[in-house]
């Protein structure tokens, strides 16, 4: 469900990018209190992205996006698709070579923790927090694929 919402939101952002005013005309959103994600700028992946299994093209894409939200979200979306496939392949290999029930239970626990840690509340948080939440899930997914591949 979360992935569906992610990609629907990504499609909406892509559709709205043509209507986005030039950066010089954008008015910053008012400060919000209480949300778990408070940064208003797009996240920058760790410089050691390779250790997380993130591709160098992802970092280049984020750099080239230069903080433009729809462009940064598109970078996250492309890398998310890649990492999701990578995670599924690693999980399939792990299920075939180890205790499947324990692996499934561990994966369910990981998913629940990741969903809680990387949540985004559309009613209370802005686009910067959304980028942060999506990058959080992306990095968690890449790290989990690395972990399952060991």
C-alpha positions in Angstrom: 0.0 0.0 0.0 2.8 2.4 1.0 4.5 1.8 -2.4 1.3 2.5 -4.3 0.9 5.8 -2.4 4.5 6.6 -3.1 4.2 6.1 -6.8 0.8 7.9 -7.0 2.3 10.8 -5.2 5.3 10.7 -7.5 3.0 10.8 -10.6 1.1 13.8 -9.1 4.4 15.6 -8.4 5.5 14.9 -12.0 2.2 16.2 -13.3 2.4 19.3 -11.2 6.1 20.2 -12.0 5.1 22.2 -15.0 2.9 24.4 -12.8 5.6 25.0 -10.2 6.5 28.7 -10.0 10.2 29.6 -10.5 12.3 29.2 -7.4 12.6 32.9 -6.9 8.8 33.1 -6.5 8.4 30.2 -4.1 7.2 31.2 -0.6 8.6 28.9 2.1 6.0 27.0 4.1 5.4 28.1 7.6 7.3 26.2 10.3 5.4 23.2 11.6 5.5 21.9 15.1 5.5 18.3 16.1 6.3 16.3 13.0 9.1 13.7 13.1 10.7 15.1 10.0 11.7 18.8 10.3 14.1 19.5 7.5 12.7 21.7 4.8 15.5 21.0 2.3 15.7 17.9 0.1 17.9 15.1 1.7 21.3 14.4 0.4 22.2 10.7 0.4 25.3 9.8 2.5 28.6 10.3 0.7 29.3 6.6 1.2 26.2 5.7 -0.9 28.0 2.7 -2.3 28.2 1.1 1.1 24.4 1.2 1.2 24.1 -0.2 -2.3 22.8 3.1 -3.7 24.1 3.7 -7.2 26.4 6.6 -8.0 23.8 7.7 -10.6 21.4 8.4 -7.8 23.8 10.8 -6.1 24.4 12.5 -9.4 20.7 12.8 -10.1 20.1 14.4 -6.7 23.0 16.8 -7.2 21.7 17.7 -10.7 18.2 18.3 -9.2 19.7 21.1 -7.3 16.9 21.1 -4.6 14.0 21.2 -7.1 11.5 19.0 -5.3 9.8 17.2 -8.3 13.3 16.5 -9.8 14.6 15.2 -6.5 11.5 13.1 -6.0 12.0 11.6 -9.5 15.6 10.6 -8.6 14.3 8.9 -5.4 11.6 7.2 -7.4 14.0 5.7 -10.0 16.4 4.5 -7.3 13.5 3.2 -5.2 12.4 1.0 -8.2 15.9 -0.3 -8.6 16.4 -0.9 -4.8 13.0 -2.6 -4.5 14.0 -5.1 -7.2 17.4 -5.6 -5.6 15.8 -6.2 -2.2 13.3 -8.7 -3.7 16.1 -10.6 -5.4 18.2 -10.7 -2.2 15.1 -11.8 -0.2 14.3 -14.6 -2.7 17.9 -15.9 -2.5 17.8 -15.8 1.3 14.4 -17.6 1.4 15.9 -20.4 -0.8 19.0 -20.9 1.3 17.9 -20.4 4.9 15.0 -20.9 7.3 12.1 -19.4 5.2 9.8 -18.9 8.2 12.5 -17.0 10.2 13.5 -15.0 7.2 9.8 -14.0 6.5 9.4 -13.0 10.2 12.6 -10.9 10.1 11.5 -9.2 6.9 8.1 -8.4 8.4 9.7 -7.0 11.5 12.1 -4.9 9.3 9.2 -3.6 7.2 7.2 -2.6 10.3 10.2 -0.7 11.8 11.0 0.9 8.5 7.4 2.1 8.0 7.4 3.6 11.5 10.8 5.3 11.1 10.2 6.6 7.6 6.6 7.7 7.9 5.2 10.9 6.4 2.0 12.6 7.5 0.5 14.4 4.5 -1.9 16.4 6.7 0.8 17.8 8.9 4.1 17.7 7.0 5.3 19.4 3.8 7.2 18.4 0.7 10.6 18.6 2.3 9.5 16.1 5.0 8.0 13.9 2.3 11.4 13.8 0.5 13.1 13.0 3.7 10.7 10.1 4.4 11.1 8.7 0.9 14.9 9.0 1.1 14.7 7.3 4.6 12.8 4.3 3.1 15.1 4.2 0.1 18.2 4.1 2.3 16.7 1.5 4.6 15.8 -0.7 1.6 19.3 -0.5 0.1 20.8 -1.3 3.5 18.4 -4.3 4.0 19.3 -5.6 0.5 23.0 -5.4 1.5 22.2 -7.2 4.8 20.3 -10.0 3.1 23.0 -10.4 0.4 25.7 -11.2 3.0 
